[in-house]
Amino acid sequence: MSLDFTDKVVIVTGAGGGLGKSHALDFARRGAKVVVNDLGGSVDGSAGTSEAAQGVVDEILAAGGTAIANGSSVTDDAGVANMISQTMDAFGRIDVLVNNAGVLRDKSFAKMEIDDFTFVVDVHLFGTLKPTKAVWPIMKEQGYGRIMVTSSSSGLYGNFGQANYGAAKLGVVGFINTLKLEGQKDNIHINALAPVAWTRMTSNLMPPEMEEMLKPEQVTPAVVFMCSENAPTGKIICAGAGAFASAHIVETRGMYLGADPSAEQVAENWEQISKLDDQAEALFQGGDQTRRFFELIQAANK
């Protein structure tokens, strides 16, 4: 099966290097018209120039592809509006949005300033929200859209020194959990990526010998598939070093403790309540949790 993006218009944020650049180049090779967005800032979000974005565009053009550069910040309302209007003026539609832009300000929670927290959450969570909000009505009117958000194992499972980053990265999972429901009727699919790759952002977190083993190009196939016409929706795909997996938030079968439960009963039955077995389930929406609770009650009252 070949995944063709001919005549599709794809925006990739933070695409001046690393994962974003890899995504942009592969979409272009597959026929997409690509908007390469990059503010050009440092890893901690300071400074900024759009030269990196233009460099990727030049590479795409040299290979015979179609691309334009955009230097807007994904956290700036006017900048996001500019990115969308530039795309629509150039290409007339938006089929795919890959939210990839990010920053790091790692510190242990005890040493982390509130500004470190709010800045990272602003870039990763609101920097995903704002472009997504901007393309949503366009995709609804088209009756088609594919959106990717970038999560992380730090958000799914935790990582020392990344309370700010982890909070934002799990936040985007909560974000897609609702938009997968709201986008269904308009053929808008939205998924999350949890990547493992050697990039400018992760170079200080990994030994040098990992660079060759963890190329961004080994992650990009996950993004391309999850942004294709046949993509699922509301899923978390994990990718790195050529390996792929799917992550799920699951709920155990649990236990009914009666209409007047006590904290002592919860403590006494915690092992059974938290037991992961073949009755654990990845729920599709919040109402499914209520359904399962009533199933427990009904089973206990038979």
Backbone bond lengths (Angstrom), bond angles and torsions (degrees), N, CA, C in turn:
res aa  C-N    CA-C-N  psi(-1)  N-CA   C-N-CA  omega(-1)  CA-C   N-CA-C  phi
1 M - - - 1.459 - - 1.519 109.58 -
2 S 1.323 116.44 125.68 1.465 121.58 178.98 1.521 109.08 -102.89
3 L 1.318 116.64 131.73 1.454 121.11 179.62 1.526 108.97 -96.34
4 D 1.314 115.30 108.64 1.460 122.23 -173.85 1.528 109.76 -105.57
5 F 1.331 116.53 131.49 1.461 121.26 179.11 1.529 111.47 -116.98
6 T 1.309 116.63 24.21 1.465 120.44 179.12 1.527 110.58 -55.31
7 D 1.334 115.22 128.53 1.463 123.91 179.52 1.523 113.87 71.60
8 K 1.322 118.25 0.01 1.457 120.29 172.84 1.533 108.81 -79.22
9 V 1.326 116.01 145.89 1.464 121.56 178.36 1.521 108.16 -108.62
10 V 1.327 115.87 123.66 1.457 122.25 -172.62 1.528 109.89 -123.12
11 I 1.332 116.68 127.45 1.465 121.99 171.27 1.518 108.27 -103.55
12 V 1.314 117.01 128.85 1.466 121.84 174.06 1.519 107.63 -121.62
13 T 1.332 116.93 118.92 1.463 119.76 178.45 1.528 110.15 -87.40
14 G 1.316 115.21 152.19 1.464 119.82 -178.73 1.513 111.70 60.87
15 A 1.336 116.62 39.83 1.468 120.93 -170.76 1.523 113.52 -100.46
16 G 1.316 117.75 16.25 1.458 120.19 179.56 1.510 114.11 -75.84
17 G 1.329 117.77 -13.60 1.455 121.66 179.85 1.511 110.12 -168.09
18 G 1.325 116.54 178.73 1.453 122.11 174.13 1.512 114.55 56.96
19 L 1.321 115.46 -136.72 1.462 121.12 -176.88 1.526 111.89 -61.48
20 G 1.321 116.48 -44.79 1.456 119.50 -177.23 1.515 112.60 -60.95
21 K 1.312 116.28 -42.24 1.467 120.19 177.45 1.520 110.57 -61.90
22 S 1.317 116.86 -44.55 1.455 121.22 179.27 1.527 110.63 -59.84
23 H 1.340 116.88 -44.01 1.464 120.54 178.64 1.527 110.41 -61.35
24 A 1.333 116.23 -47.82 1.461 120.79 -176.49 1.527 111.63 -60.75
25 L 1.323 116.32 -43.49 1.462 120.32 -178.94 1.523 111.53 -64.36
26 D 1.322 117.05 -40.10 1.465 119.28 -178.16 1.531 111.13 -71.06
27 F 1.331 117.48 -40.77 1.462 118.86 175.53 1.524 110.82 -59.55
28 A 1.336 116.86 -41.47 1.460 120.93 179.75 1.525 111.15 -63.91
29 R 1.329 116.28 -41.19 1.474 119.94 178.59 1.517 111.41 -62.07
30 R 1.328 115.99 -26.93 1.463 121.09 -178.51 1.530 112.17 -92.24
31 G 1.326 116.47 11.89 1.457 120.75 172.40 1.508 116.11 99.11
32 A 1.334 117.75 -1.30 1.463 119.69 -177.75 1.523 111.74 -73.79
33 K 1.319 114.92 152.35 1.459 122.05 167.58 1.528 106.24 -91.26
34 V 1.323 116.44 119.24 1.465 120.63 -166.78 1.520 111.74 -112.36
35 V 1.325 115.02 133.91 1.456 121.90 170.42 1.523 107.31 -101.59
36 V 1.321 115.69 113.13 1.458 121.95 -177.33 1.529 107.87 -94.32
37 N 1.317 115.67 103.51 1.464 120.58 179.72 1.518 110.44 -97.60
38 D 1.317 116.57 133.07 1.468 120.33 172.95 1.519 109.03 -164.10
39 L 1.318 115.27 126.37 1.455 121.03 177.12 1.518 111.31 -71.57
40 G 1.342 115.67 -27.95 1.457 120.04 178.78 1.506 114.32 82.88
41 G 1.325 117.73 17.76 1.457 120.81 -179.69 1.511 112.52 -78.33
42 S 1.337 115.12 172.87 1.458 120.73 175.96 1.522 109.34 -77.45
43 V 1.325 116.66 175.89 1.465 121.41 -176.33 1.522 111.81 -58.45
44 D 1.351 117.47 -34.15 1.462 119.96 -179.02 1.520 112.28 -88.22
45 G 1.341 116.59 5.26 1.457 120.42 174.39 1.509 115.04 92.93
46 S 1.322 119.04 1.89 1.458 121.02 -179.26 1.524 110.78 -85.64
47 A 1.332 115.61 162.19 1.462 123.83 179.10 1.527 110.30 61.63
48 G 1.329 118.21 -162.64 1.453 120.28 178.46 1.508 114.04 155.34
49 T 1.314 116.76 136.24 1.464 124.03 174.48 1.514 107.66 -157.31
50 S 1.322 117.39 147.33 1.467 121.28 -177.43 1.526 112.03 -90.09
51 E 1.327 118.39 10.91 1.460 120.69 -179.56 1.526 111.94 -59.70
52 A 1.331 116.22 -36.92 1.472 119.36 -179.44 1.520 110.70 -62.28
53 A 1.335 116.83 -42.44 1.461 120.50 178.72 1.525 110.85 -62.66
54 Q 1.318 116.59 -43.18 1.455 119.96 -179.70 1.518 111.56 -64.48
55 G 1.338 116.81 -34.68 1.460 120.27 177.26 1.514 112.46 -61.73
56 V 1.324 116.81 -39.93 1.469 120.71 177.52 1.522 110.10 -68.90
57 V 1.316 116.83 -40.49 1.463 120.41 177.22 1.525 110.21 -60.30
58 D 1.315 116.95 -44.46 1.471 120.49 179.04 1.521 111.32 -58.93
59 E 1.319 115.80 -38.66 1.465 120.75 178.57 1.526 110.83 -65.10
60 I 1.325 116.38 -41.83 1.466 120.65 178.95 1.526 110.37 -66.11
61 L 1.315 116.56 -44.49 1.467 120.38 -179.60 1.520 111.33 -63.43
62 A 1.332 116.42 -39.88 1.468 120.58 179.92 1.519 111.65 -63.31
63 A 1.338 116.50 -27.47 1.467 121.28 179.38 1.525 112.07 -89.07
64 G 1.330 116.65 4.23 1.452 120.11 178.32 1.512 115.09 92.04
65 G 1.327 116.76 9.06 1.454 120.38 -179.18 1.515 112.84 -90.94
66 T 1.339 114.66 -175.41 1.459 122.03 -179.38 1.521 109.16 -123.20
67 A 1.334 116.68 126.67 1.462 119.80 -178.20 1.517 110.15 -161.09
68 I 1.326 115.48 154.40 1.455 122.33 171.61 1.519 108.04 -133.50
69 A 1.322 116.39 156.36 1.459 122.09 -179.24 1.523 110.48 -101.90
70 N 1.325 115.48 148.08 1.458 121.42 174.36 1.522 108.51 -140.78
71 G 1.325 116.70 132.64 1.463 120.75 -176.33 1.505 114.49 -107.11
72 S 1.331 118.40 20.64 1.467 121.65 -176.75 1.526 112.22 -72.03
73 S 1.320 114.93 150.62 1.457 120.91 169.72 1.516 109.36 -82.10
74 V 1.324 116.50 134.73 1.470 120.29 -179.34 1.526 112.27 -73.64
75 T 1.329 117.43 -8.19 1.464 120.32 178.04 1.524 112.46 -96.66
76 D 1.312 116.77 -7.38 1.464 122.33 -175.49 1.526 109.78 -99.12
77 D 1.314 116.88 121.17 1.470 120.57 -176.16 1.527 111.72 -58.71
78 A 1.323 116.08 -46.34 1.465 119.50 -179.65 1.521 110.80 -66.12
79 G 1.333 116.06 -37.72 1.464 120.02 178.96 1.517 112.39 -64.93
80 V 1.323 116.42 -42.27 1.466 120.24 178.08 1.523 110.02 -64.85
81 A 1.326 116.46 -42.66 1.461 119.72 177.94 1.522 110.87 -60.38
82 N 1.335 116.43 -39.16 1.457 121.10 177.30 1.524 111.48 -63.10
83 M 1.340 116.68 -42.80 1.461 121.01 179.25 1.527 111.25 -60.77
84 I 1.325 116.34 -42.76 1.464 120.16 -178.85 1.529 110.75 -69.65
85 S 1.323 116.96 -44.32 1.467 119.14 -179.17 1.521 111.09 -66.63
86 Q 1.339 117.05 -36.78 1.468 120.33 177.13 1.529 110.38 -62.49
87 T 1.326 115.83 -41.50 1.465 120.66 179.52 1.526 111.31 -65.46
88 M 1.324 116.18 -46.12 1.465 119.98 -178.59 1.528 111.17 -66.54
89 D 1.323 116.57 -38.49 1.472 119.54 178.19 1.523 111.18 -63.65
90 A 1.337 115.56 -37.92 1.465 119.72 -176.83 1.518 112.55 -79.66
91 F 1.345 116.74 -39.52 1.464 119.21 -168.59 1.532 114.99 -125.95
92 G 1.330 118.53 -15.80 1.457 120.92 173.72 1.509 116.98 81.69
93 R 1.317 119.02 -2.42 1.457 121.59 179.14 1.528 109.01 -162.65
94 I 1.323 116.02 167.70 1.467 122.18 174.87 1.513 107.07 -138.77
95 D 1.327 116.52 116.35 1.464 120.95 -177.75 1.528 112.93 -99.09
96 V 1.323 115.98 -33.98 1.470 120.73 -173.30 1.519 109.36 -136.15
97 L 1.324 115.67 135.89 1.462 122.09 170.93 1.515 108.36 -124.59
98 V 1.323 116.47 122.25 1.458 121.56 175.20 1.529 107.73 -109.81
99 N 1.330 115.97 108.51 1.460 121.87 178.61 1.533 108.50 -84.43
100 N 1.318 115.98 101.78 1.457 121.11 -173.70 1.531 113.01 -121.10
101 A 1.318 118.30 -20.32 1.470 121.57 -173.44 1.526 111.05 -59.05
102 G 1.329 116.16 140.85 1.455 119.10 -179.57 1.516 113.40 -163.81
103 V 1.332 115.02 166.19 1.462 123.09 177.97 1.524 108.49 -140.58
104 L 1.315 115.65 167.51 1.471 121.72 174.05 1.525 109.82 -132.08
105 R 1.318 115.67 140.48 1.459 122.06 167.41 1.523 106.71 -141.63
106 D 1.322 115.61 74.58 1.456 121.74 -173.03 1.530 112.03 -78.00
107 K 1.319 114.84 131.06 1.459 123.00 172.76 1.522 106.85 -159.63
108 S 1.326 116.87 155.10 1.462 118.05 172.40 1.525 108.19 -63.12
109 F 1.310 116.57 152.95 1.464 120.37 -174.86 1.526 111.71 -58.92
110 A 1.339 116.52 -35.42 1.469 120.47 179.86 1.525 111.80 -62.17
111 K 1.322 116.82 -31.33 1.462 121.46 -177.24 1.531 113.16 -99.49
112 M 1.311 116.91 -8.39 1.462 120.82 -175.51 1.526 110.97 -75.45
113 E 1.331 116.28 128.87 1.452 121.15 175.18 1.526 109.59 -81.85
114 I 1.318 116.03 154.70 1.462 120.43 177.94 1.524 110.48 -57.85
115 D 1.332 117.36 -37.24 1.469 120.59 178.67 1.526 111.58 -61.47
116 D 1.346 117.13 -35.79 1.472 120.32 177.01 1.524 110.40 -64.17
117 F 1.315 114.98 -35.97 1.466 119.96 -178.41 1.525 110.63 -72.89
118 T 1.343 115.65 -50.47 1.456 118.54 -175.46 1.527 111.74 -66.21
119 F 1.330 117.34 -35.46 1.460 119.55 -179.04 1.528 111.25 -65.91
120 V 1.316 117.20 -45.46 1.462 120.66 -178.80 1.530 110.86 -67.17
121 V 1.327 117.15 -41.58 1.466 120.11 176.89 1.527 110.31 -64.72
122 D 1.322 116.93 -37.71 1.462 120.76 179.23 1.525 110.74 -60.76
123 V 1.330 117.02 -46.44 1.465 120.48 -177.40 1.527 111.22 -69.74
124 H 1.325 117.28 -48.26 1.462 119.89 -172.67 1.527 113.20 -79.71
125 L 1.328 117.40 -41.07 1.464 119.52 -177.42 1.527 111.30 -89.57
126 F 1.323 117.10 -55.87 1.461 118.97 179.65 1.529 111.23 -72.76
127 G 1.324 117.14 -26.82 1.461 120.67 174.90 1.514 112.68 -73.22
128 T 1.314 117.20 -11.51 1.469 123.14 169.24 1.528 110.29 -93.81
129 L 1.330 115.46 -43.66 1.462 121.19 -179.85 1.532 111.88 -58.14
130 K 1.329 117.27 -48.53 1.468 119.97 -170.08 1.533 113.02 -66.33
131 P 1.340 119.75 -48.31 1.467 117.87 175.00 1.530 112.88 -63.30
132 T 1.326 116.56 -37.09 1.462 119.84 179.55 1.524 110.70 -64.74
133 K 1.317 116.24 -43.81 1.464 120.87 177.53 1.524 110.51 -60.35
134 A 1.333 116.53 -37.39 1.459 120.84 -177.18 1.534 112.68 -71.23
135 V 1.334 117.38 -35.23 1.473 119.27 -178.91 1.525 112.11 -87.37
136 W 1.321 117.82 -17.31 1.471 121.45 -173.04 1.530 112.72 -55.83
137 P 1.352 119.77 -51.23 1.472 117.75 -179.43 1.523 113.14 -64.71
138 I 1.323 117.28 -30.77 1.467 120.53 177.64 1.524 109.80 -65.89
139 M 1.329 116.46 -45.18 1.455 120.61 179.54 1.523 111.91 -67.36
140 K 1.333 116.98 -36.94 1.470 120.19 176.87 1.530 110.79 -61.74
141 E 1.311 116.16 -44.95 1.466 120.09 -179.39 1.525 111.45 -65.31
142 Q 1.333 116.25 -36.76 1.475 120.92 177.81 1.516 112.35 -70.98
143 G 1.346 115.71 -26.82 1.460 119.88 -171.42 1.511 112.05 74.34
144 Y 1.332 115.99 25.79 1.468 120.13 -179.60 1.524 109.77 -162.46
145 G 1.330 115.27 137.86 1.458 120.30 173.08 1.514 110.73 -173.21
146 R 1.312 114.96 147.97 1.460 121.44 175.27 1.530 107.40 -132.30
147 I 1.330 116.02 126.95 1.454 121.40 -176.69 1.520 109.34 -127.80
148 M 1.314 115.57 136.48 1.464 121.95 176.82 1.524 108.47 -119.66
149 V 1.316 116.84 133.08 1.457 120.96 170.15 1.524 107.54 -112.06
150 T 1.307 115.61 155.48 1.467 119.26 -178.45 1.515 109.84 -108.71
151 S 1.312 115.60 111.97 1.459 122.35 176.10 1.530 107.99 -97.56
152 S 1.302 117.52 -155.21 1.462 121.23 -177.87 1.518 109.72 -168.72
153 S 1.327 115.41 154.38 1.469 119.35 172.34 1.525 110.45 -61.40
154 S 1.333 117.01 -25.27 1.476 120.21 177.21 1.522 110.76 -64.96
155 G 1.324 117.43 -34.09 1.449 120.83 176.44 1.509 112.55 -79.76
156 L 1.323 116.50 -39.04 1.468 120.49 -177.88 1.517 112.45 -72.92
157 Y 1.343 115.72 -36.69 1.468 119.36 -171.14 1.525 114.64 -129.89
158 G 1.338 118.32 -16.13 1.457 121.68 179.52 1.519 113.30 99.00
159 N 1.320 115.69 152.09 1.462 122.00 177.05 1.515 108.44 -157.48
160 F 1.319 116.87 131.57 1.465 121.23 -176.21 1.525 110.48 -56.61
161 G 1.328 116.54 133.76 1.454 121.49 176.69 1.510 114.66 84.30
162 Q 1.343 117.73 7.15 1.458 119.90 -176.22 1.531 112.39 -129.78
163 A 1.322 116.44 43.77 1.466 119.29 178.25 1.518 110.98 -61.80
164 N 1.342 116.89 -39.85 1.465 120.53 179.66 1.524 111.47 -67.59
165 Y 1.319 115.44 -48.80 1.464 122.08 -179.10 1.526 110.97 -64.41
166 G 1.335 116.26 -44.33 1.466 120.77 -179.22 1.514 112.08 -63.71
167 A 1.338 116.94 -39.88 1.466 120.29 178.88 1.521 110.48 -62.72
168 A 1.324 116.35 -43.77 1.467 120.26 179.87 1.519 111.45 -66.55
169 K 1.340 115.97 -40.06 1.462 119.71 -175.04 1.523 112.76 -73.40
170 L 1.324 117.86 -27.57 1.463 118.06 171.60 1.523 109.84 -81.24
171 G 1.327 116.49 -26.83 1.457 120.14 176.41 1.513 112.68 -58.70
172 V 1.331 117.43 -39.39 1.475 119.05 -179.74 1.522 111.44 -69.38
173 V 1.335 117.51 -23.43 1.468 119.90 175.26 1.528 109.47 -70.62
174 G 1.332 117.03 -43.39 1.456 119.67 174.54 1.521 111.83 -60.11
175 F 1.313 115.60 -35.97 1.461 122.79 178.38 1.528 110.97 -60.53
176 I 1.330 117.36 -49.95 1.474 119.20 -178.22 1.518 111.65 -71.60
177 N 1.334 117.91 -24.83 1.457 119.44 -179.30 1.523 111.97 -63.16
178 T 1.324 117.06 -30.08 1.455 120.20 175.20 1.520 111.36 -87.09
179 L 1.331 117.83 -42.60 1.464 119.58 -176.88 1.525 112.92 -67.36
180 K 1.327 117.68 -24.41 1.471 118.46 175.48 1.517 110.07 -63.13
181 L 1.340 116.89 -32.27 1.461 121.44 178.99 1.522 110.74 -77.09
182 E 1.322 116.37 -44.98 1.459 120.54 -175.60 1.532 112.19 -72.71
183 G 1.330 117.04 -24.19 1.455 120.03 -177.58 1.513 114.93 -89.04
184 Q 1.317 117.46 -10.25 1.465 120.40 -173.01 1.520 113.69 -57.27
185 K 1.323 116.66 -45.83 1.469 119.39 -173.78 1.522 112.14 -69.20
186 D 1.323 117.23 -18.51 1.460 121.24 -178.89 1.525 112.59 -108.29
187 N 1.337 116.99 15.18 1.463 121.72 178.57 1.527 111.99 57.88
188 I 1.340 115.41 38.76 1.466 120.99 173.59 1.524 107.42 -104.83
189 H 1.311 116.21 117.08 1.463 121.59 178.66 1.527 108.61 -106.65
190 I 1.323 115.35 140.50 1.462 120.33 -178.32 1.520 109.65 -137.13
191 N 1.321 116.49 130.93 1.460 122.32 -175.85 1.520 110.68 -136.98
192 A 1.319 115.75 169.42 1.465 121.79 -178.95 1.515 110.70 -122.48
193 L 1.309 115.43 146.60 1.460 123.47 176.53 1.523 109.49 -113.89
194 A 1.330 116.57 133.24 1.462 121.67 170.25 1.531 106.83 -116.11
195 P 1.332 117.81 95.51 1.464 120.83 -171.28 1.527 113.32 -93.25
196 V 1.313 114.97 155.63 1.467 122.30 167.73 1.521 106.29 -126.34
197 A 1.330 116.29 110.97 1.466 119.29 -176.05 1.514 109.99 -154.36
198 W 1.323 115.31 152.55 1.456 121.94 173.37 1.524 107.63 -84.59
199 T 1.319 115.94 112.29 1.454 121.34 177.62 1.515 108.47 -137.06
200 R 1.311 115.83 179.66 1.467 120.49 176.87 1.523 110.82 -57.82
201 M 1.340 117.07 -35.14 1.457 120.59 -178.08 1.521 112.81 -73.68
202 T 1.330 117.34 -29.80 1.463 119.53 -174.88 1.527 113.62 -103.96
203 S 1.338 117.80 -2.29 1.464 120.57 -173.93 1.522 113.11 -61.21
204 N 1.341 116.91 -29.01 1.469 119.58 179.25 1.525 112.49 -84.58
205 L 1.329 116.48 -5.08 1.459 120.58 -177.19 1.527 112.38 -103.90
206 M 1.322 116.70 -7.97 1.464 120.98 -174.28 1.523 110.51 -129.60
207 P 1.344 117.28 149.24 1.470 119.54 174.93 1.514 110.94 -66.81
208 P 1.349 118.50 149.58 1.465 121.96 -175.31 1.523 114.05 -55.80
209 E 1.325 117.11 -32.00 1.464 119.31 -176.79 1.530 112.56 -67.93
210 M 1.326 116.93 -11.69 1.465 119.72 179.38 1.529 112.52 -80.60
211 E 1.333 117.26 -13.97 1.466 119.95 -174.95 1.525 111.92 -57.96
212 E 1.327 116.68 -44.93 1.457 120.10 -177.11 1.525 111.65 -72.04
213 M 1.340 116.60 -25.98 1.462 120.58 -177.05 1.530 112.49 -84.53
214 L 1.335 116.54 -20.75 1.462 120.21 -172.46 1.525 110.96 -123.68
215 K 1.311 115.97 62.05 1.458 121.00 -178.55 1.533 110.53 -76.40
216 P 1.328 117.72 141.01 1.466 120.07 175.61 1.521 112.90 -55.72
217 E 1.331 116.39 -33.21 1.459 120.06 -179.05 1.525 113.14 -62.27
218 Q 1.336 115.93 -19.18 1.459 119.56 179.04 1.534 112.00 -82.15
219 V 1.333 116.10 -12.35 1.470 121.76 178.11 1.526 111.65 -93.99
220 T 1.316 115.95 -35.41 1.457 122.51 -172.50 1.526 114.75 -53.19
221 P 1.351 120.76 -36.65 1.471 118.34 178.22 1.531 113.90 -54.55
222 A 1.322 116.89 -32.43 1.468 120.13 178.08 1.521 110.50 -64.62
223 V 1.327 116.25 -41.86 1.459 121.06 -178.83 1.522 110.76 -67.97
224 V 1.321 116.48 -44.63 1.466 120.62 -179.17 1.534 110.37 -59.93
225 F 1.324 117.06 -45.81 1.466 119.20 179.05 1.519 111.18 -63.63
226 M 1.328 117.57 -45.51 1.459 121.13 -176.94 1.526 113.15 -69.80
227 C 1.330 117.26 -9.29 1.468 121.69 175.91 1.526 111.79 -110.12
228 S 1.310 117.16 10.33 1.464 121.25 -178.62 1.527 110.37 -88.60
229 E 1.316 115.41 170.92 1.465 120.13 -179.77 1.525 111.93 -61.40
230 N 1.322 117.55 -31.07 1.463 121.62 -177.03 1.530 113.46 -92.62
231 A 1.322 116.85 13.14 1.462 120.28 -176.77 1.523 111.87 -66.59
232 P 1.326 117.19 146.88 1.463 120.12 169.40 1.535 108.80 -73.13
233 T 1.305 117.55 -171.23 1.462 119.91 175.34 1.516 110.29 -141.32
234 G 1.329 114.92 147.43 1.463 120.81 178.69 1.511 114.37 74.28
235 K 1.317 117.82 24.20 1.459 121.84 -177.07 1.526 111.38 -107.47
236 I 1.323 115.45 157.84 1.467 122.76 173.96 1.516 107.69 -114.82
237 I 1.323 116.50 115.72 1.453 120.38 177.58 1.525 108.88 -106.17
238 C 1.315 115.86 133.91 1.460 122.53 179.46 1.526 107.89 -107.79
239 A 1.332 117.27 137.86 1.460 119.34 -174.79 1.519 110.66 -150.39
240 G 1.341 114.84 141.07 1.456 120.54 175.85 1.512 110.55 177.83
241 A 1.335 115.98 139.77 1.470 122.49 175.94 1.524 112.61 59.33
242 G 1.333 117.14 23.29 1.458 120.78 -178.79 1.515 114.12 87.00
243 A 1.330 117.32 2.79 1.467 121.80 177.97 1.521 109.36 -104.31
244 F 1.335 116.18 146.69 1.463 121.29 -176.02 1.526 109.53 -136.47
245 A 1.328 115.28 143.52 1.464 121.08 177.66 1.523 107.94 -150.21
246 S 1.312 115.41 167.34 1.455 121.02 175.63 1.521 108.94 -118.76
247 A 1.327 116.44 130.43 1.465 121.23 178.97 1.525 109.57 -99.24
248 H 1.337 116.10 146.11 1.462 120.79 -177.71 1.521 110.34 -137.88
249 I 1.315 115.95 141.73 1.459 121.13 167.62 1.519 106.35 -90.32
250 V 1.324 116.44 117.04 1.457 119.51 -175.83 1.526 110.54 -116.89
251 E 1.316 114.82 156.36 1.456 121.16 177.09 1.522 108.63 -120.56
252 T 1.326 115.51 131.68 1.456 119.02 179.11 1.528 110.06 -68.00
253 R 1.325 114.94 164.65 1.462 119.26 178.45 1.518 110.34 -60.48
254 G 1.321 116.00 -37.02 1.457 119.68 176.86 1.517 113.28 80.22
255 M 1.329 115.69 -164.54 1.459 120.46 -173.07 1.529 109.45 -156.09
256 Y 1.318 116.75 136.73 1.464 121.57 177.08 1.519 108.36 -90.29
257 L 1.340 116.44 125.32 1.461 121.57 -176.33 1.520 113.11 -109.56
258 G 1.343 116.57 15.55 1.454 119.62 177.87 1.513 112.49 96.14
259 A 1.332 115.99 171.04 1.463 122.06 -175.03 1.526 112.74 -75.97
260 D 1.308 117.92 -13.48 1.472 121.13 -178.33 1.529 109.49 -133.72
261 P 1.336 117.02 64.52 1.472 120.22 -174.43 1.525 112.02 -72.89
262 S 1.326 114.81 157.31 1.461 120.71 177.54 1.523 109.82 -119.00
263 A 1.318 115.69 159.96 1.461 120.47 176.28 1.523 110.72 -61.32
264 E 1.332 116.49 -33.36 1.460 120.04 178.74 1.526 111.28 -63.68
265 Q 1.326 116.97 -38.97 1.457 120.11 177.46 1.528 111.40 -64.52
266 V 1.337 116.17 -39.66 1.462 119.66 177.11 1.518 109.91 -61.44
267 A 1.335 116.57 -44.47 1.465 120.80 179.62 1.525 111.38 -62.76
268 E 1.318 116.88 -43.61 1.463 121.67 -177.37 1.529 112.11 -67.64
269 N 1.315 116.62 -28.00 1.462 120.72 -174.78 1.526 113.31 -110.28
270 W 1.349 115.95 13.14 1.463 118.80 -175.06 1.525 112.97 -57.79
271 E 1.299 118.23 -37.82 1.462 120.81 -179.04 1.527 110.92 -59.93
272 Q 1.317 116.85 -43.21 1.468 120.08 179.39 1.525 111.33 -73.18
273 I 1.341 116.97 -40.15 1.460 121.26 179.87 1.531 110.97 -58.94
274 S 1.325 116.23 -40.09 1.469 121.06 -173.86 1.524 113.58 -96.77
275 K 1.326 116.89 6.63 1.461 120.73 -175.47 1.528 111.78 -68.66
276 L 1.332 115.52 123.83 1.463 121.31 175.09 1.524 108.70 -90.56
277 D 1.312 116.59 116.87 1.458 120.81 178.25 1.528 107.93 -145.20
278 D 1.316 116.37 -165.45 1.470 118.91 -175.17 1.521 112.90 -72.20
279 Q 1.337 117.49 -3.02 1.460 120.03 175.23 1.527 112.70 -94.51
280 A 1.336 117.38 -4.37 1.465 120.49 173.54 1.522 108.39 -66.66
281 E 1.325 116.37 145.20 1.467 119.81 -173.09 1.524 110.86 -139.47
282 A 1.318 116.55 139.37 1.462 122.25 170.32 1.518 106.99 -85.28
283 L 1.313 117.27 111.52 1.457 121.64 -174.91 1.529 110.40 -83.91
284 F 1.334 116.70 149.13 1.457 120.75 -176.11 1.525 112.13 -89.39
285 Q 1.334 116.86 -31.25 1.455 120.09 -179.98 1.524 109.61 -151.84
286 G 1.345 115.42 165.79 1.454 120.63 -173.77 1.519 114.14 -57.21
287 G 1.324 116.74 -36.37 1.460 119.91 -178.96 1.510 113.48 -63.15
288 D 1.340 117.02 -21.55 1.468 119.83 178.98 1.520 111.77 -65.98
289 Q 1.328 116.65 -29.49 1.465 119.32 177.47 1.514 110.49 -65.11
290 T 1.334 117.77 -43.98 1.460 121.88 177.18 1.523 110.60 -60.96
291 R 1.333 115.98 -43.02 1.471 120.27 178.16 1.520 111.22 -56.15
292 R 1.332 116.24 -45.92 1.465 119.83 -177.72 1.528 111.45 -65.63
293 F 1.333 116.74 -37.33 1.462 119.66 178.82 1.533 111.09 -63.81
294 F 1.324 115.98 -41.67 1.467 118.47 178.98 1.524 111.49 -69.72
295 E 1.320 116.71 -29.94 1.469 119.16 174.16 1.527 110.54 -64.19
296 L 1.341 116.92 -40.46 1.470 120.29 176.26 1.522 111.57 -61.53
297 I 1.305 115.65 -43.80 1.470 120.26 -179.07 1.527 111.10 -64.15
298 Q 1.333 115.42 -45.27 1.462 120.00 -179.43 1.523 110.77 -62.99
299 A 1.337 116.72 -41.35 1.467 119.99 179.84 1.524 111.23 -64.53
300 A 1.345 116.22 -37.56 1.468 119.46 -179.38 1.503 112.68 -71.30
301 N 1.333 117.45 -25.91 1.473 120.75 -176.33 1.522 113.63 -93.81
302 K 1.320 116.70 1.76 1.475 119.19 178.68 1.521 110.66 -70.68
